[in-house]
Amino acid sequence: MKLLSVNLGRSEAVPYTDAPNGRTGIAKRPTSEPVRVSAPGPKGVGGSGLAGDAISDLRHHGGNDQAVYAYAREDLDAWERKLGRPLPDGSFGENLTTSGLDVSGAKIGERWRIGADLVLEVTSGRIPCRTFQSHLGERGWVKRFTQEGVPGAYFRVIEPGEIKAGDPVEILHRPAHEVTVALQFRAVTTEKTLLPLLLAAGDALHPEEAERARKYVARSGVEVS
């Protein structure tokens, strides 16, 4: 299990984003240099956890609970076959492209060590947006990505550190519950009845997703064990 690439994006003006400033940092490219990763601050204030990586729309992206986004090279390869086009590392706007890890199968609260010092904790899956669709240039992409159910994972930074391409990835902790990133993604997109199950992930779950699940439980009257 290793890190294939560390990908950084620059803020660029584009015609397709709904960000107030008309800019996006989704076009991320691999860097050969070591990158410092640390908690960026609360959502709306903090951007990316990676030094040198731009996030332009702080309303929906970045912050401590979405500090780092990872996607598996194996899943990019599968999309290459389906779309009939190359998808270099960073194509999905991911900061980390991994090898040998089931990123969407990771559990909420799962902890990874990357390199010597960095420790990350899984918080949620990535929800596709219009900017993502326009960046890829694939019609109907939001729907197709959602139906596939392989969203990749967001992480918070537990212990900061410096990473580079080729670093080993070690799973330090895998929680006893069964709330995977893929399950969480289905619950908030296509199968709302799964929302109560997310609460088993406790405080590790992204706060916004935890609140969504609690509101659903309150409205539906479902008992949570």
C-alpha positions, -999 to +999 in steps of 0.1 A: +000+000+000+015+033-011+010+068-022+014+070-060+012+108-062+006+140-043-015+164-064-018+201-060-040+226-077-037+263-085-066+287-084-078+292-120-106+313-135-131+291-154-165+297-169-183+267-153-179+271-116-206+286-093-180+298-068-185+335-061-151+344-074-154+323-106-123+303-098-115+267-090-085+246-079-099+213-091-073+208-118-046+191-096-013+178-109+013+156-093+043+172-077+077+155-071+084+177-041+077+169-005+044+185+007+035+195+043+001+185+054-017+200+084-052+209+097-062+240+077-088+255+101-126+253+102-148+251+071-154+285+055-120+298+067-095+270+062-089+256+027-068+226+018-046+207+043-018+205+017+006+234+015+005+249-019-029+235-029-057+260-037-093+257-028-114+285-043-149+278-030-146+277+008-184+274+011-184+238+001-148+226+002-119+224+025-117+229+062-106+206+090-130+178+081-123+179+044-086+187+046-074+159+022-092+140-006-079+106-018-088+084-047-076+049-056-056+045-088-074+012-092-107+031-094-093+056-118-082+027-140-117+013-139-131+047-150-106+048-178-120+016-192-156+028-189-149+063-203-124+052-230-100+080-221-068+084-200-072+097-165-038+108-150-033+110-113-052+140-100-079+139-127-107+137-101-092+166-081-078+143-056-049+153-034-037+117-030-037+090-056-032+057-038-022+021-048-033-011-030-060+006-009-098+003-011-104+040-005-142+039-008-143+007+013-125+025+041-145+029+073-154+063+088-129+069+115-103+047+099-068+061+104-039+060+080-002+068+085+014+081+054+052+084+054+069+088+087+046+112+106+013+121+089-018+105+104-052+110+087-087+100+097-115+092+072-146+115+076-168+111+046-171+105+008-169+131-019-202+145-033-200+153-070-208+188-082-212+208-114-176+220-113-164+184-112-186+175-142-175+205-162-138+199-153-141+163-167-162+173-197-185+143-193-222+149-198-244+135-171-213+129-149-228+138-116-255+112-120-231+086-134-205+091-106-233+089-080-247+057-094-213+041-095-209+047-057-171+049-056-166+084-043-131+083-027-126+097+008-121+129+027-098+130+057-091+152+087-055+156+099-048+139+132-010+144+132+006+167+107+036+156+086+054+158+053+046+134+025+058+126-010+050+103-039+061+067-031+055+070+006+041+038+023+006+039+036-003+020+068-037+014+083-033+022+119-069+017+131-100+003+116-132+008+137-155-020+147-186-005+131-196-012+095-200+024+082-178+026+051-173+056+029-193+039+002-222+033+027-221+069+038-222+081+002-252+059-006-270+072+025-267+108+016-273+104-022-295+075-033-306+056-002-318+080+025-332+052+046-295+042+054-289+076+072-296+063+107-268+037+103-242+065+099-246+075+136-227+043+145-195+061+133-198+085+162-177+117+163-155+105+134-182+112+109-181+146+092-202+169+115-225+180+086-232+144+077-239+135+114-263+164+116-280+152+084-285+118+099-298+131+132-324+152+114-335+123+094-339+102+125-359+130+142-382+134+113-388+097+106-390+085+142-366+057+135-351+041+166-313+041+165-297+012+184 
